[in-house]
């Protein structure tokens, strides 16, 4: 499996397309600037993204849009055939956070700390058999005004930031063995 690391969401998107075209890979993104990752559902305002200079990257999953802040960690794994990598990584992250004294709860494919969404995951398998699994960790300072301006899906879970608990992307990469 190829391992890639970048801070550029446009590069991550290109790498995800390369992987989906025929090789396994793991793409690790620690955002340098805000961007939007979105699934196949129309849940964002493209003109609002363009007006703010946000890169928009697309995933295969059917879920909504995630506004990524500087310092956020997103990890994508592409494999041939479906796998349980994303939910297992989220389980490990939740256990690690609890071990640090951070109370978390699960709500479907999300993890919440103090009632705010700090981790989410999605997965999709294409017709050719390639599976794209993604996990997003909110770490950077949250800009709720930006999220409200970009996302069109009603907000049922207010996003939060693991950075408020002293957690960094490098902490999670090391503790969870991401990229190994």
N, C-alpha and C positions, 0 to 999 in steps of 0.2 A: 504494500500500500504506500502510495506517495503521501508525504506530509508537506503541507504548505503553510507558511505563516506570512501574514500581511496586515497592514493597517489601512489598506485601500479597499473599500467595498467594491469598486468597479473591477479591480484585479481579482477579488474573491469571486465575483460573479462569473468572470471569464473562466477561472479555474473550475468552478462548479459545472459549467457547460462542457469543458474539456472532459471532466470526469464522467459526466452523464453520457458522453459520447463514446465511452468505452474503457475506462480504467478506474480502479478503486483509488480513493484518496480521502484525506482528511484536511480540511481547510480551517485554519485558526485565524480569526480576525479580532484584533484589539483595535477598536476604532480610533482614528486620529481626529475625525470630524463627524458631526451628525450625518446620518444617512437613514434610508428607509429600506427595510427588507420586507417584501410582500409575497403572498402566495397567489393562487389563481383566482381568488375572489376579489371583486372590486371594492376595496375598503380604504382607499386613500384618494386624496385630491391631488392629481398630477400637477395641476397648475400651481397649487400651493407649494409643492415640492420644488418645482422649477423656479418659482419666485424667490425661494429661499436658498437656491443653489444646492439643493440636496441631491446626492446620488441616489437613484432608486435601483435596487437589485431584486431580481425575481427568483423565487423558489418554486418547486413543483407542487408543494403541498397546497391543500385547499383552505388553509387558515387565513387569518387576517394579516394586517400590517404591523410591523414593529418599528418604532422610531428608535434608532440606536444613537446613544450619546457618546461623546468622546470618553474613552476608557472602558466602554462596554466590551464584553467578550461574546463573540458568536462563533460557534463551531459547527461545521457541516461535515458529515461523513457520507461518502458515496460508496456503496457496495453493490455487488451483483446479488440480487435476492433480498428479500425483506430481512430485517434484523431487529433486535431489541436494544440496540446501542443507546438511542436517545433516552428512552425511559429509564434505562439502567444508569446512565450518567446523571440524570436528574435525581434519581433515588440516592446515588452516592453523594451528590452535592447537598441534598437536603440533610442527609445524615452528618456530613461534615459540618454544615452550618449549625446543626443542633449540638454537635460536639464542641463548638465554639461558644455555646450558650445563646445562640440566636434561635428563638422559637419560630418555627415555620409550620405552615399548614399546606395541604395539597388541595387543589381545586381543579379537577380534570387534568389537563396537560400543563398546569401552572403550579408554581410554588409561590406562596405569599409569606411575607414577613410583616408582622404588625398590620395585616390586612391589605398590604400593597403587593402587587405582582412584581417579583424580582427574577423569576426564572420561567421560561416557557419552552416548549418543544413541539415539533411537528415532524411528520414523516410522510413520504409519498413514494410509490413504486410506479415507474413508467411502463409503458407497453413493452419495451424492450427488455424489461427485467431489472433495470438499474434502480436502486433504492436510494433516495436522498433523505437523510435524517439531519435535522437541525436543532440546536439548542442555543438559546439566547440567555445571557446573564446580564441583567441591568446593574451596572456598577457606577458609571459616571453620574455627575449631578443631573437630576431629572429636570427637564424643562416641560412642564405640563402644558404651558401655552403652545409650545411647538407641537406637542402630541395632539392637542385639540384642533390646531390649525390644519394638520395634515391628515389625520385619521377621520374617516367618514362613518365608520362602524360605531354605534353607541358604546361608550366606555362603561363597562360593567365592573371592571377591576381597575382600580387606579394604580398606575405604575409607580414603583418605588426604586430604591437604589441600595444595592449591597454595600456601596461605598460608605453609606451612613453608619455601617457597622464595622468599618475598618477593613473590609474585604477588597482585595485588588484582583485584577485579571491574572496576574502572575501567581497569586495565592491559589486560585482555583486551578490554573494549569498545572502547578506542581502537586497540589493535594489530590487531584483527580487523575493524574497521569495522562493528561491530554497531550496528544502528539507523540506518544511513545508506542 
